[in-house]
Structures are given as structure tokens and as C-alpha cells.
């Protein structure tokens, strides 16, 4: 296995890892549509890289043509997925242009299977082999198909859409997202577009793999950088939520304590009020009895002593009730 195969395998494995991670995020939160779109983009990018490797190791013209024909399925899937992801990630973009890109890509896919060979070649007469980084790479020789301009038109429209959406997102304050999509993914798409146009104008003898994985690589960079920043933000948010939850628990405990004390104070005030009224009545009655008791009444001294005891006990009970009411207050 040479460096190119190792490099492509690393890209595909990284894309699949990102796809699985964001798929699990979406499965746990079904309203996280961006994560689902991101997973779909990463998976389609991994499939495109796999087809790239198959193209580079094709041994016959027919094998190369068939592989290239079927490559247009994951290519269309990848382009549509990236368009939808860009729309959702940037929160910007013209809807009519987005649907035009999808329509052009679907038309190119249908045309690819309608014409005899594929969208890119009218005829492949031979397969040349060249060595890149010590690995033999297959290069097609034949007549290019001008219908390839339809596929390139879809890529060009997406480049226009991405530029417009990135500028809009930048103006709306989403500058990190605009830089990730416009400044990183945009150049890789532009490079892939230039490579495709070289074949249309007859530069197919350029000794390089037909579909080097520029777009999946650019997309992978966008995903990795965006994912890292999202994870950092998620970690900070999780820490803030944890601290807020702890503070909420402390505040709730304090609120419960204050509520209990308030209820106790209200109960004590009501109880003191209810006790002071009968105590006051007892004291008044006892004092009135002391004043109105005739001197000639048999056992008057004992009655006065008992009434004075009632007054003293009532005054002590009233004083204790008042002190407790102030304490609870």
C-alpha cells in the first residue's frame, strides 16, 4: 500500500468517524437537523473517496468507465447534502438558487445514465499508468464528453451559492461559520471545478488521477474545525450548566429554609395572637374579681390569693407568648 492509498484511506476513515459521531448526536436529539445533514455529508464524502481509489486502480477502459458512471451517484448525493448542510449551517442562502443546484445535479445524474458511456467521456480507448509517490495510478485516454458541462454547471452554481451565503452569514454576524464554509470549502470546490474544465477542453492527458479527493478533503477540514469549535463550546456550555445546576440546588435549599421559617413565623404569630386574647380576658376577669370582691365575703383572703395567682400566672404566660412571637419574627 502506497502513500496515496494510505492518504485516501485516512480521509475516508475520518469522514466515517465524523458521520458516526454526528449520527449518534442526531439519534439522541431528533431536532438536531444540522448534525444529521453533517453526518450525511461526511458519509457521502467517504464513499466518493472510495470511488476515487477504485478509479485510480482501474485496469481496463471498461472498468474505468463503469466506475466513473456509478461515481456520479455518490457525487450527486454529496453535492446535494453539502448544499443542504450549507443552508442549515450558515442560516443564509437563496432558496431558488439552492433548488436550481439540486435540479441541475439530478438532471446531470439522469443524463449520465442515459448516454452510452458516462457524463465525462464519449470514449475511453486506453488506460495509461503513471507513478505518483511510488504508486501506479490509472489515467484514462479518450474523447471527453461536452455534456460534462452540465455537471460542472451544478458545481459552478454551488460555488456562487456558497459565496453569496457566506457573505450574507458574515454580515449577520456568523463570521466563524462564513470563514469555515467560504474560505476553506470554497477553494477546494473551485479546484475541483478547474480540474473538470481541463477535461472538457481536452486536457485529459494531464498526468494525475482523474478525481483527486479535493472536495472531500476540503469538506473534512471544514467539519474537523467546525466540530472542534462546537465541542469546545459544548464543553464550556456543559460546565456552565453544571455550575448553574449546583447554584440552583443551593438556592432551592435556601428558599426551602426561608419558606419553612416564614411559615413557622406566621404560625407563631397566629398562635400568639390566639393565645393572648383568652389570656387577656382571664387577666381582666381576675383583676375585676379582685376589685369587686366584698370584704365581708367568707374566705375572702383565700379567694384574693387565688385570684392574684391567676393574675401572676396569666401575666407570665402572656409575657412568654410575646417573647416567643418576637423570637420567631
WOCORTA-V746549 format. One line per field, one symbol per residue. ss: DSSP state (~ for helix, > for strand, _ for the rest). phi: phi as a letter, one per 20 degrees, with the letter a starting at -180 (. if undefined). psi: psi as a letter, one per 40 degrees, with the letter a starting at -180 (. if undefined). A space follows every 50 residues. Layout:
# WOCORTA-V746549
ss = ???
phi = ???
psi = ???
This chain:
# WOCORTA-V746549
ss = __~~~~~~~~~~~~~~~~~~~~~~~~~~____~~~~~~~~~~~~~~~~~~ ~~~~~~____~~~~~~~~~~~~~~~~~~~~~~~~~~~~~~____~~~~~~ ~~~~~~~~~~~~~~______>>>>>>>>>>>>__>>>>>>>>>>___~~~ ~~~~~~~~~~~~~~~~~~~~~___~~~~~~~~~~~~~~~~~~~~~~~~~~ _____________~~~~~~~~~~~~~~~~~~~~~~~~~~~~~~~~~~~~~ ~~~~~~~~~~~~~~~~~~~~~~~~~~~~~~~~~~~~~~~~~~_______~ ~~~~~~~~~~~~~~~~~~~~~~~~~~~~_
phi = .effffffffffffffffffgffffffecfeeffffffffffffffffff fgffffdfdcgffffffffffffffffffffffffffffelboeffffff fffffffffffgeeegdafecebdebcedcdclndfcecfcrefdfffff fffffffffffffffffffffenefffffffeedfgfffffffffffgff enefefebgfcfeffffffffgffffffffffffffffffffffffffff fffffffffffffffffffffffffffffffffffffffffefffeffmf fffffffffffffffffffffffffffff
psi = haddddddddddddddddddddddddddgeegdddddddddddddddddd ddddddeieidddddddddedddddddddddddddddddefiihdddddd ddddddddddddedidcaddhdhhdihihihhfehhhhhihahiheeddd dddddddddddddddddddddeegddddddddeddddddddddddddddd eefeehgiidgigddddddddddddddddddddddddddddddddddddd dddddddddddddddddddddddddddddddddddddddddehidehhfd dddddddddddddddddddddddddddd.
